[in-house]
Amino acid sequence: MKILLIVTGSISAYKAPSIANGLRNTGHEVKIILTKSAQKFITKLSFTSQGFETYTDENDWDYNGVLHIDLKDWADYILIAPCTANTLAKISNGIADNLATSVLRARSKNIVISLAMNTDMYNHKITDEQKERIRNRELSIYFIEPVTKKLACSVDGIGALPGTRTIVEFMDKLENYDRK
């Protein structure tokens, strides 16, 4: 399965190389998009040095073609891990102000959103409203809910990105489901 991994600006972005490698190790082809905010936590080199095609907003301007459409068309599934509250809000409102959200705006199915945010942000009523808006508008949208643990903000609560194994197993199950 071809998976486009979108990494957004969460402290848990450090897990993204492990997720990408876990997906590749189970037989998936993986390409990466790093948002500008994600690059505050992890560099493009973290992926390119391991052989992953990796894109940033800058690539959208120097690409010979329409990169966000080509990436959307290439992928069987798009996985956003981590997906921040900011990116969730952009998706739910149809905002396409960077390469990642432009790909998502052009795509209407086979999207997996693995949320990661502060407990209060996750528990806020608007988060549920945004998730429901996305589910109602899009086809085959899946959410991997965050887990409870001590977060980077020192709060014990829900909001942490699940472990690599959980995310990879979720994607493997989708592939097996699609084959039926």
C-alpha positions in Angstrom: 0.0 0.0 0.0 1.2 3.5 -0.8 1.0 5.8 2.3 1.6 9.5 2.3 2.6 10.4 5.9 1.9 14.0 6.8 3.7 15.2 9.9 2.4 18.3 11.6 3.8 20.5 14.4 3.5 18.5 17.5 6.2 17.6 20.0 5.3 14.0 19.1 6.6 14.6 15.6 9.8 13.0 16.9 7.9 9.6 16.5 7.4 10.1 12.8 10.6 8.5 11.5 9.8 5.4 13.6 6.3 5.4 12.1 7.6 5.7 8.6 10.1 2.9 9.1 7.5 0.7 10.8 5.2 1.2 7.8 8.1 0.4 5.3 9.1 -2.6 7.3 5.6 -4.1 6.9 5.8 -3.7 3.1 4.3 -0.2 2.6 5.7 2.4 0.3 6.0 5.7 2.2 6.4 9.3 1.2 6.5 12.2 3.7 5.2 15.7 3.9 6.5 17.9 6.7 4.6 21.1 7.6 6.5 24.2 8.5 5.5 23.7 12.1 6.7 20.1 12.1 10.1 21.3 11.0 10.5 23.0 14.4 10.6 19.6 15.9 12.1 17.4 13.2 14.1 18.0 10.0 13.7 16.8 6.5 17.1 15.1 6.8 15.6 12.8 9.5 13.7 11.2 6.6 15.8 11.7 3.5 18.8 10.2 5.2 16.7 7.0 5.5 15.7 7.0 1.8 12.2 8.5 2.2 11.0 11.0 -0.4 10.2 14.0 1.7 8.4 17.2 0.8 7.9 20.6 2.4 6.0 23.7 1.3 9.0 24.9 -0.7 8.8 21.9 -2.9 5.3 22.9 -4.0 6.9 26.0 -5.7 9.8 24.3 -7.4 8.0 21.2 -8.6 7.4 20.7 -12.3 3.7 20.0 -12.2 1.1 20.2 -9.4 2.7 18.5 -6.4 -0.3 18.4 -4.1 -2.4 16.7 -6.8 0.4 14.2 -7.8 0.9 13.3 -4.1 -2.8 12.9 -3.6 -3.1 10.6 -6.7 0.0 8.6 -5.7 -1.3 7.6 -2.2 -3.7 4.8 -1.4 -4.0 6.3 2.0 -3.0 9.5 3.7 -1.9 9.2 7.3 -1.6 12.4 9.4 0.6 11.5 12.4 0.7 13.5 14.5 -2.4 15.6 13.7 -2.5 18.8 15.8 -5.6 20.7 16.8 -4.5 23.4 14.3 -4.4 21.0 11.4 -7.6 19.3 12.5 -9.3 22.8 12.4 -7.9 23.5 9.0 -9.1 20.2 7.6 -12.6 20.6 9.1 -12.9 24.1 7.6 -11.4 23.3 4.2 -8.4 25.5 4.6 -5.6 24.8 2.1 -2.8 27.1 3.1 0.2 24.8 2.8 1.3 21.6 0.9 -0.2 19.2 3.5 -3.6 20.9 3.7 -3.8 21.4 -0.1 -3.3 17.6 -0.5 -6.0 17.0 2.1 -8.4 19.5 0.4 -8.0 17.7 -2.9 -8.6 14.3 -1.2 -12.0 13.0 -0.1 -11.3 9.4 1.0 -8.8 7.1 2.6 -7.5 9.5 5.2 -6.3 8.4 8.7 -6.0 11.1 11.3 -3.9 10.3 14.4 -4.6 13.1 16.9 -2.0 14.5 19.3 -2.7 17.6 21.4 -3.0 18.9 25.0 -5.8 17.3 27.1 -7.8 20.5 27.3 -7.6 21.0 23.5 -8.7 17.4 22.9 -11.5 17.5 25.4 -12.8 20.8 24.0 -16.3 20.6 22.5 -15.0 22.0 19.2 -12.7 19.0 18.7 -15.7 16.7 18.6 -17.5 19.1 16.3 -14.5 19.2 13.9 -14.2 15.4 13.8 -17.9 15.1 13.1 -17.8 17.7 10.4 -14.9 15.8 8.7 -16.7 12.5 9.0 -19.9 13.9 7.5 -18.1 15.4 4.6 -15.5 12.9 3.7 -15.5 9.2 2.7 -13.4 6.6 4.5 -12.0 8.8 7.2 -10.5 7.1 10.2 -9.4 8.6 13.5 -6.8 7.0 15.7 -7.5 8.5 19.1 -4.8 9.8 21.3 -3.7 7.9 24.5 -3.5 8.9 28.1 -0.2 9.6 29.7 2.0 12.4 31.0 2.1 15.0 28.2 5.0 17.3 27.3 3.0 20.1 29.1 3.3 18.0 32.3 -0.4 17.2 32.4 -1.5 13.7 33.0 -4.3 13.1 30.5 -5.5 12.1 27.1 -3.7 13.7 24.1 -0.5 11.7 23.4 0.2 10.2 20.0 -0.2 6.4 20.2 2.9 4.3 19.8 4.4 3.4 16.4 3.1 -0.2 16.7 -0.5 0.9 17.2 -0.4 3.2 14.2 1.4 0.6 11.9 -1.0 -2.1 13.0 -4.0 0.2 12.3 -2.7 0.8 8.7 -2.0 -2.9 8.2 -5.6 -3.7 9.2 -6.9 -1.2 6.6 -4.8 -2.8 3.9 -6.2 -6.2 4.8 -9.7 -4.8 4.9 -9.3 -3.2 1.5 -8.3 -6.6 0.0 -11.6 -8.2 1.0 
